């Protein structure tokens, strides 16, 4: 059982690293020329944000937030994706249930 969890964790980490190649940087003055991104891009950018943040500290060509977004729906998607990537409330609720037993 423990080996399965480790393998699944490694697979998820590798998948996130491979897919984080979609993180990009667009300079602000060029953002008006690019088609705005919406909810689904916000979810994706939120999901890869922890890794994008680390990479953005080392590389100036990577950003963690798209300035060429459409506003509220992108922000909501970004928040939703970020909460999914860092665990949200599911881990807290499972700890509470274990504590009651």
N, C-alpha and C positions, 0 to 999 in steps of 0.2 A: 504494500500500500504506500509506503514512504517513497519507494523508487518511482512509482507512478506519479506522485505529486511533484517530485523533483524533475522528472522528464517533462511533464506538462508545463511546469514553470520555465524550464529552459527553452522549450518550444515557443512559448508565448514571448519570452524575451528576445529570442532570435527573430521571430516574426515582427515584433515591434521595431527592432533595429533595421531590418530589411525594408519595412514599409515606411520608416521615418525618412527615407530618401526623398519623400514627397515634400518635406519641409523646405521652404524657399524664402527668399528675401526679395522684396520689390521696393525700390526706393519710393519715397512718398510722392515726389514730383511726377512719377510715371504711373501712380496708382489710379489716376483718373482715366487713363487710356485703356485699362484692363477691365474686362467684364467683371462685375461684382459677384462675389461668392455669397452663398446663403447658408441655410440651416445645416445641410449635410457636410459641407466643408467645415463649418464650425464644430460639428461633432468630431470629425476627423482630426482637426487641428487641436481640439481639446484632448483627444485620446493620446496624441503623440506629444503633447506639451511637456511632460516631465523629461522625456529624452531630448526634445528640441531645446529645452532650456539648458540642459547640460552642454549640448553641442554648441548652442549660441554663445556660451561663455568662452569657448575655444575657437570659434570660427565666426567671423563677422558676416558671412554670407547666409546665415541661417537666422530666421526670425521665429518667434513663438506665436505671433498673432498677425492675421492678415489685415492690413490697413485698407484693402480694397473690398471690404465686406458691405453687406446691405443693411447693417444696423442690428435691430432688435433680434431678428431670427438667427443671425450668425452668432450673436452674443449668447443667446439661449442654447444653441447647439454647442458652442464652445464650453459653456458651463456644464452642460449635460455630459459631453465627452470627457471633460476633466474629472468630473465626479465618478464616471465609470472607470477611468484609468487609475484613480487612487483609491478605489474601493467603495466610495459612497457610504451609505448607511448600513449596508448589508453586514459588514464585519462587526459593527457595533451591536446590531440586533442579535447576531448569533452569540456574541459574548454574553449578552444579557440573559439569553435563554439558558446558557450553560451555567450561569451564576445561580439561577433559581433552583436548579436541580440539586 
